[in-house]
Amino acid sequence: MSDLIADIMKLKKERNAVILAHLYQPGEIQEIADFVGDSLDLSRKAANTNADVIVFCGVHFMAETANILSPDKIVLLPAADAGCRMAEMISGAALAKKKAEMPNAVVVAYVNTTAEVKSLSDICCTSANAIKIVNSIPKDKDILFVPDKNLGAYVSEKTNRKMEFWPGFCPVHHGLFVEEVEDMREEHPNAKVLAHPECPADVLAKADYIGSTTEIINYAKASAHDEFIIATECGVFHQLEKDNPKKKFYLASDSMVCPNMKKISLEKIKKSLETLEPRVIVPAEMREKAVGSLTKMLEVCR
């Protein structure tokens, strides 16, 4: 593996590339990345580099976002079939039809959406800033929140705003049953439950802390507690254990594994740098519209 990593580092230098790894990626990929984090933050960091090539180790919508923010850079997704099942639950055509039914609605799009959906939305949000984004919308406006109904319901409760939710969800988070969390609590009675807001409401009701992937990592690091039950994708354990070698972490369910996040490998990264393929390119007209919804979000959350 050391030879493979050395080859990747050599190619990265030759291509003037930057490697991004989402926190749900396998540990060996996080270790070779220039930046590790949540999807939007990674795209913003890459946009601020002088790299010619972005290697995005994540899923397709993330690479699209990188291309939206860095249209002059080559964006590579080493596994072309690494999609996102939640993002695939809403199409541009379906959103356009729903918008026609709700002409007074502001469309708030979770960043976990395709570029096409972003291009048809008014403003984007992340799991970390969704409450602030919704609070920024005038009270006389209806809100259509897409595509995650669980995050939408959580934000609706926190903001006391009625919203229409698209019936989408992350299968990894939505598939977590409250009984599994209760069983883990019985097994580890001193552990705090840290949950991602993509989880169902009954699971969130059992959590001691609710936050984005990065917020969960930061909470665990700052906390005086030393045991945690983690209700998000298993890839986050690499950073949690790296930051907190003396603390114990337990996955809320063994089923919390995103198969698409595990499709990228070191071998695929090397091949991608060699061939500059597979590329992710958002059409110019779509990109110009999509960047508007991202820019509006960044204006609210400077």
Residue, then its C-alpha position, 0 to 999 in steps of 0.5 A: m500500500s505504501d507504493l500505491i500511496a507514493d504513486i498517488m502523491k506523485l501523480k497529485k503533484e504532477r497534476n496539481a491536484v487536491i484530494l478531498a475526502h468526505l467523512y464517510q469515506p474509508g479511513e485510508i482515503q481520509e488519511i491521504a486527503d488534503f481536506v477531510g470534512d462535510s461535502l459543501d465545506l470541502s467544495r469551498k476549500a477546494a475552490n480557494t486553492n490554486a489546484d487545477v484538478i479536484v479529486f472528490c472522494g465522495v458521491h456524485f452530487m458532491a462532485e457536482t457541487a465542486n464543479i459548480l463552485s470551481p467551473d475552471k477546475i477539472v473535477l474527478l469522481p474516482a467511482a463514476d457509479a458512486g451516487c446518493r440514494m437520497a439525491e436520486m429521490i427527487s428529479g428536476a421534472a418532479l420538482a418543477k411540477k411541485k413548484a407549479e402547485m406551490p407558486n408562493a413557496v420558497v424552495v429550500a434544497y438540502v445540499n444533498t441534491t443534484a445540480e439540476v435540483k439546486s438550479l430549480s431551488d431558491i436557496c440551499c442549506t446544510s444540516a448545520n445551517a438549515i435552521k438559520i436558513v429557514n429562519s431567514i425566510p419571510k413569515d408570509k412565504d410557504i416553504l417547500f423543503v427538499p428532499d429529506k423529510n427527516l431533516g425537514a421535520y427537525v428544522s420545522e420543529k426547531t423553527n416553528r415553521k410549517m413546511e411541505f416536505w419532499p418524501g425523500f430520506c437517507p436510507v442509512h439514517h432513515g433505516l435506524f430504528v429507535e429500538e436499536v438505540e434503546d438496546m445500545r443504551e441498555e448495553h452502554p448506560n453511560a454513553k451519550v447518544l449523538a445523532h444526525p438530523e437525517c435520522p427519524a424523529d423517534v430516534l432524535a428524541k432519544a439523542d443527547y445531541i443532534g448535529s451534522t457530521t462535523e458537529i458530532i465530531n466536534y461535540a465528542k472532542a469537546s465533551a467531558h464524557d468518554e463514551f458515545i453512541i453514534a447515530t450516523e454513517c460508520g465512516v465518521f469513526h475514523q476521525l472520532e477515534k483519531d481525535n479521541p484515542k481514550k474515548k469509546f464509540y459505539l455505532a448505533s446500528d451495524s446497518m449504518v453503512c453507505p455502500n456508495m461511500k465505500k466505492i472509491s478506493l486508493e486504486k481508483i484514485k490513482k487511475s483517476l489521476e492517471t487518466l483524468e477520468p471520470r470527470v463531473i461537468v455541470p452544464a453551464e446554464m444549469r451551473e449558473k442557476a445552481v450557483g445562485s441557490l448556493t450563493k444565497m445560502l452563503e449570504v445568510c451564513r457568512 
